[in-house]
Amino acid sequence: MKRNGLVFGLTVSLIFLASSAYATYINYATNLSANWISNPAGRHAATDSADGVVMNPAGLVRMDDGVHLHFSSQSLYNPYKIEVGGDYPGQRSYSQERATKFVPSIYANYKRDDWAFFGGLYFYGGGGSIFFADGTPMVNTALWGIEAKAGSQSPWTNGKNYFDIDYVPVSGPDGNPVIGKDGNPVMRPIAGPGAGASVEILSMMPAFTFGAARAVNERLSVAAGARIIYGFQSTQIDVQSAGPLGVKDTLYEGEWSALGGLVFLSVNYKPVERLNLAFMIESLAPMDWEVDVKKDLSQDNVLSHASGYTDKRTFRFDEPTKIFLGADYALTERLNMNGMFILYLPMWGEYKKPATSTRTAQGMVENEIKYDLDPGFEIGVGGNYKISQNTTFSAGIAYAFLNYDDKYQSEGLYKNNYFNLGTGVKTKVNNHFSIGVGYMRNIYFDVKNNATEFPEGKGYPTTYKRPDAHVLAFSLEYTFK
C-alpha cells in the first residue's frame, strides 16, 4: 500500500504548519495602568499621575512637588478559540479559558521645581499564559504525523507510543477508493484513542523605564529616557500514553528569551489653559532571541527541527518604532475630553523567526521565515467627568488597526485588529492617597488563515477567535509631599 509516501508528505507539511505554535510572544495589549484600563484614550496627554512614565513622560513635570507613586494590577480573562476546517481528520475546535489573575505595574515620579525624575516597571507585552487542554490542531497533527511515519517503531526516546493509528482508504471525488500505481488502494492514517495532548504557552515582556523631564517654560516641557525590555516565552507539550492506563509525559519543553532596549523623546505643550497636547516617539527596540530547549523526547530532536526552534538557535524579532499623540481639552470645570493616536512603524526593524529544518544528506539545515510587516495605528477618544470634588468617572474607546497579514496568524502569535472599551472610577481619599478601579472589554475580530490550505484546495484553513475578553484593574496612588 502507498502508505509511507503519503504519511511522509503529510508529516512534512503539517509539521511545518505546527511550527506556528512556537511564536515569539503573545501580546495581550491590556497590560498598562488601571487609569488606562478606565480610559484607553485618556492617558497620552494626562499630567495627573505617575503612570505618565510610559504614556506622557514630559507631563510628569506638571505634577506637584513631591514623590508620586502609582501601583496597578490587572486580572485578565482572555479566552481563545481555534477552529479548523477543510478535511482535518481530528477535533475541529480547540479553546482555552485560563485567566491571568495578577499583572502588576508600578511607577514613580520625583518632581522638584522645573525637574522630574521618573522610573517604572511594567509589562511591555505578554504578561500571562494560555493553556489548551486538548492541544492545538497543528501540534496534535504534527505529533500524530511523527508516529504515523515511524510505523510500528516508537519515534520517542522513551520507547512509548501515544496514538493507536489505523489506516483507511483514500476516497476520490466519486466516493470510490483511490488506486495507486502499484494497483493497491492509497491509504491514509487516522488517529485512534490516546495522545491526549496539552499545550501551555507562557509569555512575558517586563520592561524597566527611566528618564528625566524638564519644564522649559509655563507651557512647554520635554522629557527623555530609556526602556529596557526582557522578552521571555516558554512552550510545553504534554501527551498521554495510548491505552486506558496511559500517563502524561512532557514531550517538549523549551523557552526563548531576549534582552533589548529603546530610547524615547517626549514633549508636552499647553497652548491655552484648557488644552494640553503631547507627543512622544519611541525608537526601534532590537530584540535578539535565543532558544533554550529543556526537553525534546523525539528521536533526533524531530520536534525541535520541526519548529525550527533548535537548542541555542538565535533569531531577531524587533519591537517597532512608535509615535504617540495625545490631547486633553477641558470642556467645563467637570468634563474633560481626550483623544490619542499611535502610529506603528515596523519598516526599520528586522522580523525573522525559525522555520522547519530541511533534511539533507549532510544533516539538518536550519531555515527561517522573514515577516514583511506594514505600518499600523491605534486611535481613540474618551472623557473624564468629576462626579464630585474627589471622585472622577472615566470612559473611553480605542481602535487598533495592527495591519497584521492573516497569513502570519498562528496558534501562539495572534495580533489582530480590535476595540478596547474601558470605564472606571477614581477617588481621592485624602491629599496623599487615591484609589481607582477600571474595567475593560476587548473586542477582537476573527481572522482566518488560509495559508494553511494547500493550492490544490486541500489542507486546513484555520480561524482564530478571542471572544468575551475582559480586564478588571485597580490602582493605589500615594504622594509624599
KEVEX-801357 format. One line per 3 residues: number of its first residue (from 1); their letters; for each residue x, y, z of N, C-alpha, C. Coordinates in steps of 0.05 Angstrom, whole numbers. Layout:
% residues N
NUM = A = X Y Z X Y Z X Y Z ~ ...
This chain:
% residues 481
1 = MKR = 17 -24 0 0 0 0 18 25 0 ~ 8 47 -13 24 71 -14 20 87 11 ~ 29 75 33 25 87 59 47 107 66
4 = NGL = 72 98 63 94 114 73 97 141 59 ~ 93 141 32 97 166 17 76 187 26 ~ 51 178 30 31 197 38 36 207 66
7 = VFG = 43 188 84 49 196 112 72 216 113 ~ 93 211 97 116 229 97 107 257 87 ~ 92 258 66 83 284 56 66 299 76
10 = LTV = 47 285 89 31 298 109 48 307 132 ~ 67 291 140 83 298 163 99 323 158 ~ 113 324 135 129 347 129 113 373 129
13 = SLI = 90 372 114 74 396 111 61 404 137 ~ 51 385 152 37 391 177 55 399 199 ~ 79 387 200 98 396 220 107 425 214
16 = FLA = 109 431 189 116 459 182 94 478 192 ~ 69 470 189 47 487 199 48 488 229 ~ 55 465 242 55 465 271 76 484 283
19 = SSA = 96 491 267 116 509 278 104 536 285 ~ 80 542 275 68 568 282 61 570 311 ~ 60 547 325 54 548 354 78 558 370
22 = YAT = 101 559 358 125 568 371 130 597 364 ~ 113 614 373 114 642 365 131 658 385 ~ 138 683 377 155 699 394 142 707 420
25 = YIN = 119 718 418 105 726 442 75 730 437 ~ 60 732 458 32 737 457 28 765 467 ~ 14 782 452 11 810 460 -18 814 469
28 = YAT = -22 817 495 -49 820 505 -60 848 501 ~ -42 868 498 -50 896 493 -67 907 515 ~ -66 896 539 -82 907 562 -66 909 587
31 = NLS = -39 913 585 -22 909 608 -11 936 618 ~ -26 958 615 -17 983 626 -31 989 652 ~ -32 1015 660 -43 1021 687 -73 1019 688
34 = ANW = -84 1019 713 -113 1019 716 -126 1044 705 ~ -111 1067 706 -121 1091 694 -126 1087 664 ~ -107 1073 651 -110 1068 622 -133 1049 617
37 = ISN = -136 1029 634 -159 1010 632 -185 1025 633 ~ -187 1045 650 -211 1061 653 -217 1078 629 ~ -196 1087 615 -200 1105 592 -175 1102 574
40 = PAG = -176 1083 555 -152 1078 538 -145 1101 520 ~ -161 1122 518 -155 1145 502 -147 1169 518 ~ -147 1166 545 -144 1190 561 -118 1194 576
43 = RHA = -98 1177 570 -73 1178 586 -50 1191 571 ~ -52 1193 545 -29 1202 529 -24 1232 530 ~ -42 1247 542 -37 1276 548 -44 1282 577
46 = ATD = -45 1262 594 -51 1266 622 -27 1276 637 ~ -32 1292 658 -10 1302 675 -16 1299 704 ~ -34 1280 711 -43 1278 739 -34 1253 754
49 = SAD = -17 1236 741 -10 1211 755 18 1202 745 ~ 31 1186 762 57 1176 756 57 1155 733 ~ 33 1145 725 33 1127 703 40 1140 677
52 = GVV = 43 1167 677 54 1181 654 82 1173 647 ~ 95 1157 664 122 1147 658 123 1134 631 ~ 102 1120 623 103 1106 597 84 1118 577
55 = MNP = 68 1138 585 48 1149 565 52 1179 560 ~ 62 1194 579 67 1223 574 89 1232 594 ~ 113 1223 590 135 1230 609 139 1259 613
58 = AGL = 137 1275 591 141 1304 593 120 1317 611 ~ 97 1305 614 76 1316 631 81 1312 660 ~ 100 1295 667 105 1289 696 116 1314 711
61 = VRM = 128 1332 696 139 1356 709 117 1376 716 ~ 92 1371 707 69 1388 713 55 1379 739 ~ 65 1358 751 53 1349 777 64 1366 799
64 = DDG = 51 1364 823 60 1379 846 87 1368 855 ~ 102 1385 869 128 1377 880 124 1354 900 ~ 142 1334 899 140 1311 917 146 1285 903
67 = VHL = 142 1264 917 146 1237 906 119 1224 901 ~ 114 1217 876 88 1206 869 92 1176 861 ~ 76 1159 874 77 1130 869 51 1121 858
70 = HFS = 52 1103 839 28 1091 827 32 1061 824 ~ 13 1046 836 13 1017 833 -13 1008 821 ~ -12 991 801 -35 979 788 -32 949 786
73 = SQS = -55 936 785 -55 907 779 -80 901 763 ~ -76 884 743 -98 876 726 -103 846 727 ~ -128 838 725 -135 810 722 -148 807 695
76 = LYN = -139 788 679 -148 785 651 -162 759 647 ~ -186 760 636 -199 736 626 -199 738 596 ~ -182 722 584 -176 725 555 -180 699 541
79 = PYK = -204 689 537 -209 663 524 -199 664 495 ~ -193 641 485 -181 638 459 -192 613 446 ~ -200 615 421 -212 592 408 -200 589 380
82 = IEV = -194 564 373 -184 557 346 -203 538 333 ~ -212 545 309 -229 527 293 -215 520 267 ~ -215 494 261 -200 485 237 -220 473 218
85 = GGD = -217 479 192 -236 469 171 -223 450 152 ~ -233 450 128 -222 431 107 -227 403 115 ~ -208 385 107 -210 357 112 -194 348 137
88 = YPG = -192 366 156 -177 359 180 -189 335 194 ~ -173 314 200 -184 289 209 -191 288 239 ~ -182 308 254 -186 306 283 -206 326 294
91 = QRS = -204 332 319 -221 351 333 -221 378 318 ~ -244 389 314 -246 414 297 -244 440 313 ~ -249 439 339 -250 463 355 -233 460 380
94 = YSQ = -217 480 386 -200 479 410 -203 506 424 ~ -203 505 450 -207 530 465 -191 530 491 ~ -185 553 501 -173 556 528 -186 579 542
97 = ERA = -189 577 568 -203 597 584 -188 604 609 ~ -162 599 609 -146 606 632 -145 636 637 ~ -150 644 661 -148 673 668 -121 680 679
100 = TKF = -112 704 674 -87 714 685 -95 732 708 ~ -89 724 733 -101 737 756 -85 762 765 ~ -59 763 759 -43 785 770 -23 795 750
103 = VPS = -27 819 740 -8 832 721 -2 859 733 ~ 19 862 749 25 887 763 40 907 747 ~ 39 932 755 56 953 745 60 973 767
106 = IYA = 84 986 767 90 1006 787 106 1028 775 ~ 98 1053 782 111 1077 771 118 1096 793 ~ 140 1111 789 148 1131 809 157 1156 795
109 = NYK = 151 1179 807 159 1205 796 167 1223 819 ~ 192 1233 817 201 1253 836 202 1280 823 ~ 185 1298 832 182 1325 820 193 1346 839
112 = RDD = 211 1363 828 223 1384 844 227 1408 826 ~ 213 1430 831 215 1455 815 210 1449 786 ~ 230 1454 769 226 1450 740 235 1423 730
115 = WAF = 242 1405 748 252 1379 740 235 1356 751 ~ 235 1334 737 222 1309 746 240 1286 738 ~ 244 1267 757 259 1243 751 241 1219 756
118 = FGG = 239 1201 737 218 1181 738 229 1153 731 ~ 214 1133 739 220 1106 733 195 1089 735 ~ 195 1065 723 172 1048 724 179 1020 715
121 = LYF = 164 1001 726 166 973 718 139 963 711 ~ 136 952 686 110 942 677 115 922 655 ~ 93 910 645 95 890 624 91 904 597
124 = YGG = 112 905 581 111 917 555 94 901 536 ~ 94 875 540 77 856 524 74 831 540 ~ 55 814 532 50 789 546 40 794 573
127 = GGS = 50 778 592 41 781 620 22 759 628 ~ 20 737 613 2 716 620 8 690 605 ~ -9 671 608 -5 645 595 -32 636 582
130 = IFF = -29 618 563 -52 604 552 -48 574 554 ~ -70 560 558 -68 531 562 -90 517 546 ~ -82 501 527 -101 485 511 -101 457 522
133 = ADG = -122 449 537 -123 423 549 -124 400 529 ~ -135 406 505 -137 386 484 -116 390 462 ~ -95 405 468 -75 410 448 -85 431 428
136 = TPM = -71 433 406 -79 451 384 -79 435 358 ~ -94 443 338 -96 427 314 -69 421 301 ~ -51 440 299 -26 436 285 -7 419 302
139 = VNT = -6 424 328 12 408 345 2 380 346 ~ -24 375 350 -35 348 350 -29 333 325 ~ -33 347 302 -28 334 276 1 328 272
142 = ALW = 19 345 282 47 340 279 55 316 296 ~ 46 314 320 52 291 337 42 265 324 ~ 17 266 315 5 243 301 21 236 276
145 = GIE = 30 256 261 45 251 237 72 238 243 ~ 85 246 264 111 234 272 108 205 277 ~ 87 198 292 82 169 298 74 154 274
148 = AKA = 57 166 257 48 152 233 72 146 214 ~ 91 164 212 114 159 196 132 138 207 ~ 133 136 234 150 116 247 139 88 245
151 = GSQ = 113 85 239 101 59 236 101 44 263 ~ 111 20 264 110 4 288 131 12 308 ~ 151 27 299 173 36 317 165 61 332
154 = SPW = 175 64 356 169 88 372 188 110 362 ~ 177 134 356 194 157 349 205 172 373 ~ 199 162 397 206 177 421 228 162 436
157 = TNG = 245 177 451 267 165 465 259 148 488 ~ 234 151 498 224 135 520 212 109 510 ~ 211 104 484 201 79 473 171 77 472
160 = KNY = 156 97 479 127 96 481 114 103 454 ~ 89 97 452 71 107 430 48 121 443 ~ 38 142 430 17 158 441 -8 158 424
163 = FDI = -8 145 401 -31 142 384 -35 113 377 ~ -60 104 376 -67 78 364 -76 85 336 ~ -58 81 317 -63 91 289 -74 69 272
166 = DYV = -96 74 259 -108 57 239 -106 71 212 ~ -110 55 190 -108 66 163 -134 59 148 ~ -143 78 132 -167 75 116 -161 83 88
169 = PVS = -176 73 68 -172 81 40 -179 110 36 ~ -164 123 18 -169 150 9 -191 149 -12 ~ -212 164 -9 -235 164 -28 -231 187 -48
172 = GPD = -238 181 -73 -238 200 -94 -263 217 -96 ~ -266 235 -115 -290 251 -118 -315 235 -122 ~ -312 211 -134 -336 195 -139 -343 177 -115
175 = GNP = -327 179 -93 -332 163 -70 -319 136 -70 ~ -306 129 -91 -292 103 -93 -263 106 -84 ~ -251 85 -74 -223 86 -65 -204 94 -88
178 = VIG = -184 110 -81 -164 118 -100 -143 95 -102 ~ -137 87 -127 -119 65 -132 -92 76 -140 ~ -70 67 -127 -43 76 -133 -32 62 -157
181 = KDG = -7 70 -165 6 59 -188 12 29 -184 ~ 14 21 -159 20 -8 -154 -5 -25 -155 ~ -28 -12 -160 -53 -27 -162 -67 -31 -135
184 = NPV = -55 -20 -114 -68 -22 -88 -81 4 -80 ~ -101 3 -62 -113 28 -53 -93 46 -38 ~ -96 72 -43 -80 91 -28 -92 94 0
187 = MRP = -76 90 21 -86 91 48 -76 116 62 ~ -93 125 81 -85 147 98 -89 139 127 ~ -71 148 145 -74 142 173 -95 159 186
190 = IAG = -108 147 206 -127 163 222 -119 159 251 ~ -126 179 267 -118 178 295 -139 161 311 ~ -129 145 329 -147 129 346 -145 140 374
193 = PGA = -152 124 395 -151 134 422 -123 141 431 ~ -120 155 453 -94 162 463 -86 190 454 ~ -61 197 460 -50 223 453 -67 246 462
196 = GAS = -73 246 488 -87 269 499 -68 291 503 ~ -63 306 482 -42 327 483 -52 352 497 ~ -34 366 510 -40 393 520 -16 411 513
199 = VEI = -22 437 509 -2 456 502 -5 480 521 ~ 17 488 533 18 511 550 39 531 541 ~ 31 556 537 50 576 528 49 600 548
202 = LSM = 72 607 558 75 629 577 90 652 563 ~ 80 676 565 92 698 551 95 722 570 ~ 119 733 572 124 756 589 144 775 576
205 = MPA = 139 801 577 158 820 568 160 843 589 ~ 171 838 612 174 860 632 193 881 622 ~ 188 906 629 205 928 620 209 948 643
208 = FTF = 234 958 644 241 979 663 246 1005 648 ~ 232 1026 656 234 1052 643 245 1073 663 ~ 263 1090 653 273 1111 670 280 1136 653
211 = GAA = 280 1159 665 287 1183 650 282 1208 667 ~ 283 1231 653 280 1257 667 264 1276 649 ~ 250 1294 662 234 1314 648 241 1342 659
214 = RAV = 238 1362 641 244 1389 650 224 1408 638 ~ 215 1427 654 196 1448 645 213 1470 632 ~ 210 1474 606 224 1496 592 212 1523 599
217 = NER = 186 1524 600 171 1548 609 144 1539 619 ~ 126 1557 623 100 1550 634 83 1533 615 ~ 89 1534 590 73 1520 570 87 1494 560
220 = LSV = 113 1494 559 127 1473 545 145 1457 565 ~ 144 1431 563 162 1413 578 171 1391 560 ~ 195 1380 566 206 1359 549 217 1337 568
223 = AAG = 219 1313 557 230 1290 573 245 1271 554 ~ 263 1257 565 278 1236 550 284 1213 569 ~ 286 1190 558 292 1167 575 297 1142 559
226 = ARI = 299 1120 573 305 1094 560 287 1072 572 ~ 283 1051 557 267 1029 566 282 1003 561 ~ 286 987 581 300 961 579 278 940 579
229 = IYG = 278 922 559 257 902 555 270 874 556 ~ 258 858 572 265 829 573 242 813 563 ~ 247 799 541 226 782 530 230 753 537
232 = FQS = 209 739 544 211 711 551 186 696 543 ~ 189 673 531 166 656 525 175 627 528 ~ 157 611 539 161 582 542 138 567 531
235 = TQI = 144 543 520 124 526 509 128 498 520 ~ 107 485 529 108 458 539 86 441 526 ~ 94 418 516 75 400 503 75 374 519
238 = DVQ = 52 367 531 48 342 546 30 324 531 ~ 35 298 532 19 279 517 14 255 535 ~ -10 243 533 -17 219 548 -12 194 532
241 = SAG = 0 174 544 5 149 531 -21 136 522 ~ -19 121 499 -42 107 489 -51 86 509 ~ -77 80 509 -88 60 527 -102 72 551
244 = PLG = -118 56 565 -134 66 588 -117 74 612 ~ -92 63 614 -75 69 637 -52 88 629 ~ -55 102 608 -34 120 598 -29 142 618
247 = VKD = -3 150 620 5 172 637 15 195 620 ~ 15 218 633 24 242 619 55 244 618 ~ 65 250 595 94 255 591 98 282 578
250 = TLY = 119 295 586 127 320 572 145 313 549 ~ 134 317 524 150 311 500 168 334 493 ~ 159 359 499 176 382 491 173 404 512
253 = EGE = 195 415 519 195 439 537 218 457 528 ~ 211 481 520 231 499 510 224 528 517 ~ 244 545 518 239 573 523 259 589 506
256 = WSA = 250 614 499 268 632 485 265 660 497 ~ 287 674 498 288 699 512 305 719 497 ~ 301 744 503 316 766 491 318 790 510
259 = LGG = 339 804 508 343 829 523 348 852 503 ~ 330 871 504 333 894 485 327 920 499 ~ 327 941 484 321 967 495 315 988 474
262 = LVF = 304 1010 483 298 1032 465 301 1059 480 ~ 302 1080 466 302 1107 477 278 1122 468 ~ 270 1142 482 246 1157 475 250 1187 481
265 = LSV = 234 1203 466 234 1232 470 205 1240 472 ~ 198 1257 492 171 1265 498 169 1296 500 ~ 147 1307 490 142 1335 491 113 1340 501
268 = NYK = 110 1358 520 83 1365 529 80 1395 526 ~ 58 1403 513 54 1432 507 25 1440 513 ~ 22 1462 527 -4 1472 535 -7 1500 523
271 = PVE = -19 1502 499 -21 1527 485 -40 1547 499 ~ -62 1536 510 -81 1552 525 -88 1537 551 ~ -102 1551 568 -107 1539 595 -123 1513 593
274 = RLN = -142 1511 575 -159 1488 574 -148 1464 558 ~ -128 1469 542 -119 1448 523 -90 1439 530 ~ -86 1413 530 -59 1402 534 -54 1382 511
277 = LAF = -30 1385 499 -22 1368 477 4 1353 484 ~ 7 1329 474 30 1313 480 40 1298 455 ~ 66 1294 454 78 1279 432 101 1262 444
280 = MIE = 103 1237 434 126 1220 443 133 1202 420 ~ 159 1197 417 169 1179 397 187 1159 411 ~ 183 1133 406 199 1111 416 216 1100 393
283 = SLA = 241 1095 398 258 1084 377 252 1054 374 ~ 263 1043 353 263 1014 349 277 1000 373 ~ 266 977 381 279 961 402 289 935 390
286 = PMD = 315 934 384 326 909 373 324 886 393 ~ 313 863 385 309 841 403 322 816 390 ~ 344 807 401 358 783 392 351 760 411
289 = WEV = 336 741 401 325 719 417 344 695 415 ~ 345 680 437 360 655 438 342 633 450 ~ 343 609 437 327 587 444 342 569 464
292 = DVK = 328 559 484 338 540 503 319 517 505 ~ 325 495 493 307 471 493 314 455 518 ~ 295 454 537 299 439 562 295 409 558
295 = KDL = 276 402 541 270 374 537 258 370 509 ~ 267 349 495 256 341 470 259 311 468 ~ 236 296 473 237 267 473 235 254 446
298 = SQD = 234 270 425 232 258 398 260 249 389 ~ 260 227 374 286 216 363 298 237 345 ~ 324 242 349 339 261 332 328 289 335
301 = NVL = 314 295 357 303 322 361 284 331 339 ~ 267 312 330 249 318 307 231 341 314 ~ 221 342 338 203 364 346 216 391 344
304 = SHA = 241 393 354 256 418 353 261 426 324 ~ 269 407 307 274 414 279 248 419 265 ~ 226 407 273 200 412 260 192 441 263
307 = SGY = 197 452 287 190 480 291 212 499 282 ~ 237 489 281 260 506 275 272 517 300 ~ 259 514 323 269 525 348 287 505 361
310 = TDK = 311 501 350 330 482 360 346 495 382 ~ 358 478 399 373 488 422 396 507 413 ~ 398 530 427 418 550 423 413 566 397
313 = RTF = 391 562 383 385 577 359 380 606 366 ~ 389 624 350 384 653 354 369 664 330 ~ 352 684 335 337 698 314 331 726 323
316 = RFD = 323 743 305 318 771 310 289 777 304 ~ 275 787 324 247 797 321 244 821 338 ~ 244 845 326 246 870 340 218 880 349
319 = EPT = 219 902 365 196 918 371 197 943 354 ~ 176 951 341 177 973 322 179 1001 334 ~ 187 1020 318 186 1048 325 157 1056 328
322 = KIF = 151 1074 348 124 1083 352 123 1113 356 ~ 102 1125 347 97 1154 351 70 1156 365 ~ 70 1172 387 46 1176 403 37 1205 403
325 = LGA = 12 1209 399 0 1236 400 -23 1235 420 ~ -26 1256 437 -47 1257 456 -58 1286 459 ~ -83 1288 466 -96 1314 470 -116 1312 492
328 = DYA = -118 1333 509 -137 1334 530 -148 1362 531 ~ -175 1364 530 -188 1391 530 -210 1392 551 ~ -209 1413 567 -229 1417 589 -253 1432 577
331 = LTE = -274 1417 572 -299 1430 562 -312 1447 584 ~ -313 1436 608 -324 1450 631 -305 1445 655 ~ -313 1456 677 -297 1451 701 -299 1421 710
334 = RLN = -320 1408 701 -324 1380 709 -316 1360 687 ~ -318 1368 662 -315 1349 640 -291 1355 623 ~ -274 1335 620 -251 1336 601 -255 1315 579
337 = MNG = -250 1323 555 -250 1304 532 -221 1300 523 ~ -215 1275 514 -188 1269 507 -187 1251 482 ~ -164 1250 470 -160 1233 446 -131 1225 444
340 = MFI = -127 1204 428 -99 1195 424 -96 1182 397 ~ -71 1181 388 -65 1167 363 -37 1155 365 ~ -34 1130 358 -8 1117 358 -2 1106 331
343 = LYL = 22 1110 321 30 1100 295 53 1080 299 ~ 49 1056 288 69 1035 289 85 1035 263 ~ 111 1036 265 128 1038 241 149 1015 241
346 = PMW = 141 992 231 158 968 233 179 967 210 ~ 178 985 191 195 982 167 225 983 172 ~ 233 994 195 262 996 201 272 972 218
349 = GEY = 254 954 225 262 932 242 268 907 226 ~ 276 887 240 281 860 229 262 841 242 ~ 248 826 226 227 808 237 230 780 225
352 = KKP = 245 763 238 250 736 228 245 716 250 ~ 237 692 242 233 670 261 243 644 249 ~ 250 625 265 258 599 255 236 585 240
355 = ATS = 243 570 220 223 554 205 233 525 205 ~ 216 507 195 223 478 195 250 473 182 ~ 266 457 195 292 450 184 289 431 160
358 = TRT = 308 432 142 308 415 118 328 393 122 ~ 319 368 117 338 345 119 353 342 93 ~ 379 341 95 396 336 72 415 313 78
361 = AQG = 431 305 58 450 283 61 471 291 82 ~ 476 316 85 496 325 105 484 330 133 ~ 458 328 135 445 333 161 422 353 158
364 = MVE = 414 364 181 392 383 182 402 411 176 ~ 388 425 158 395 452 151 373 471 163 ~ 381 491 178 361 509 190 351 529 170
367 = NEI = 325 535 172 312 555 155 299 577 172 ~ 291 598 159 277 620 174 255 632 157 ~ 237 645 170 215 660 157 220 690 162
370 = KYD = 218 705 141 221 734 143 193 747 140 ~ 186 763 160 159 775 160 161 803 148 ~ 144 809 130 142 835 117 119 850 130
373 = LDP = 124 865 151 103 878 166 98 907 156 ~ 73 915 156 65 942 147 58 959 171 ~ 58 986 167 51 1004 189 22 1000 199
376 = GFE = 19 1004 224 -8 1002 236 -13 1026 254 ~ -37 1027 266 -43 1050 283 -64 1043 303 ~ -66 1060 324 -88 1060 343 -99 1088 345
379 = IGV = -125 1090 349 -138 1116 352 -160 1114 372 ~ -164 1134 388 -185 1132 409 -194 1159 419 ~ -218 1159 431 -230 1183 444 -241 1175 471
382 = GGN = -242 1194 489 -253 1188 515 -259 1213 531 ~ -266 1209 556 -273 1232 573 -271 1225 602 ~ -267 1246 618 -266 1244 647 -286 1264 659
385 = YKI = -303 1254 677 -324 1272 689 -321 1271 719 ~ -319 1294 731 -318 1296 760 -346 1293 772 ~ -350 1270 784 -376 1266 798 -378 1284 822
388 = SQN = -356 1286 836 -355 1304 860 -327 1316 861 ~ -321 1330 882 -295 1343 884 -272 1323 884 ~ -277 1299 895 -256 1279 898 -259 1254 880
391 = TTF = -280 1252 866 -286 1227 850 -290 1234 821 ~ -276 1218 804 -277 1222 775 -285 1197 761 ~ -304 1199 743 -313 1177 726 -300 1180 699
394 = SAG = -289 1158 688 -275 1158 663 -287 1137 644 ~ -285 1142 618 -294 1123 598 -280 1130 572 ~ -275 1109 556 -262 1115 530 -263 1090 512
397 = IAY = -258 1095 487 -257 1073 467 -233 1078 449 ~ -219 1056 442 -197 1058 424 -198 1035 404 ~ -190 1041 380 -190 1021 359 -161 1017 349
400 = AFL = -153 992 347 -125 985 338 -127 971 311 ~ -114 983 292 -111 971 265 -81 963 263 ~ -75 938 270 -47 930 271 -37 922 243
403 = NYD = -55 919 224 -47 914 196 -29 889 194 ~ -37 868 209 -21 844 210 -34 824 191 ~ -19 816 171 -29 798 150 -40 772 162
406 = DKY = -63 763 152 -76 739 163 -57 715 160 ~ -40 714 140 -23 691 137 -2 688 159 ~ 2 709 175 20 708 197 7 700 223
409 = QSE = -19 698 223 -33 690 248 -26 660 254 ~ -24 654 279 -17 627 287 -29 620 314 ~ -24 596 323 -34 587 348 -21 602 372
412 = GLY = 2 612 368 16 626 390 21 655 385 ~ 18 664 361 23 692 355 -2 704 342 ~ -17 718 359 -44 728 350 -43 758 353
415 = KNN = -41 772 331 -42 801 331 -63 810 310 ~ -84 822 320 -105 829 301 -119 854 310 ~ -135 865 292 -150 889 298 -170 885 320
418 = YFN = -174 905 337 -192 902 360 -201 929 370 ~ -222 929 386 -231 952 401 -226 948 431 ~ -218 969 444 -216 969 473 -237 989 484
421 = LGT = -255 979 500 -275 996 513 -270 996 543 ~ -264 1019 554 -258 1020 583 -275 1040 598 ~ -278 1034 624 -292 1053 642 -282 1048 670
424 = GVK = -284 1068 687 -275 1065 714 -279 1090 731 ~ -273 1087 757 -277 1108 776 -251 1111 793 ~ -244 1135 799 -221 1141 815 -229 1161 837
427 = TKV = -221 1155 862 -228 1171 885 -204 1180 900 ~ -203 1205 907 -182 1217 923 -190 1215 952 ~ -178 1197 967 -185 1192 995 -177 1216 1012
430 = NNH = -153 1226 1008 -143 1250 1022 -122 1263 1004 ~ -108 1282 1015 -88 1297 999 -64 1280 990 ~ -62 1256 1001 -39 1239 995 -47 1213 980
433 = FSI = -71 1204 984 -78 1176 976 -102 1176 958 ~ -100 1161 935 -122 1157 917 -124 1127 910 ~ -149 1119 905 -154 1091 896 -171 1092 871
436 = GVG = -168 1072 854 -184 1071 830 -190 1042 821 ~ -211 1039 805 -218 1013 794 -227 1018 765 ~ -219 999 748 -226 1002 720 -234 975 708
439 = YMR = -251 976 688 -260 952 673 -257 958 643 ~ -247 937 629 -244 940 600 -254 915 586 ~ -267 919 564 -277 898 547 -260 899 521
442 = NIY = -248 877 514 -233 876 489 -250 861 468 ~ -254 874 446 -270 862 424 -251 857 401 ~ -244 832 397 -226 824 375 -242 815 351
445 = FDV = -231 818 328 -243 808 303 -231 781 296 ~ -249 762 288 -239 736 280 -221 739 255 ~ -201 721 254 -184 721 230 -182 692 220
448 = KNN = -181 689 194 -179 663 182 -153 661 166 ~ -136 643 173 -110 639 160 -113 618 138 ~ -117 627 114 -119 608 91 -92 598 81
451 = ATE = -70 609 93 -43 600 85 -39 571 94 ~ -56 561 112 -54 533 120 -69 515 100 ~ -79 526 78 -93 510 58 -75 508 34
454 = FPE = -72 484 23 -54 480 1 -67 489 -25 ~ -50 495 -46 -61 506 -71 -82 489 -84 ~ -80 462 -81 -100 445 -94 -126 444 -79
457 = GKG = -129 460 -58 -154 462 -43 -155 444 -19 ~ -133 429 -15 -132 412 9 -119 427 32 ~ -120 414 55 -107 427 78 -128 438 97
460 = YPT = -119 454 116 -136 461 139 -136 491 144 ~ -153 506 130 -156 534 136 -165 537 165 ~ -152 556 179 -156 558 208 -166 586 216
463 = TYK = -186 586 234 -198 611 244 -190 615 273 ~ -181 639 280 -173 645 307 -192 665 319 ~ -201 659 343 -222 676 356 -213 683 384
466 = RPD = -222 707 393 -219 714 421 -245 727 431 ~ -264 711 438 -290 722 447 -290 731 476 ~ -306 751 483 -311 758 510 -287 762 528
469 = AHV = -267 777 518 -244 783 534 -250 807 553 ~ -242 803 578 -248 823 598 -223 829 616 ~ -221 853 626 -200 861 644 -211 877 667
472 = LAF = -203 870 691 -210 884 715 -185 894 729 ~ -183 919 735 -159 931 746 -165 949 770 ~ -145 951 788 -147 970 810 -120 985 812
475 = SLE = -121 1008 824 -97 1024 828 -96 1036 856 ~ -71 1040 865 -66 1055 890 -45 1076 884 ~ -51 1100 892 -32 1122 887 -26 1137 913
478 = YTF = -1 1143 917 6 1157 942 27 1179 935 ~ 24 1202 948 42 1224 944 55 1232 970 ~ 82 1233 970 97 1244 993 104 1273 987
481 = K = 93 1291 1002 99 1320 997 117 1331 1018
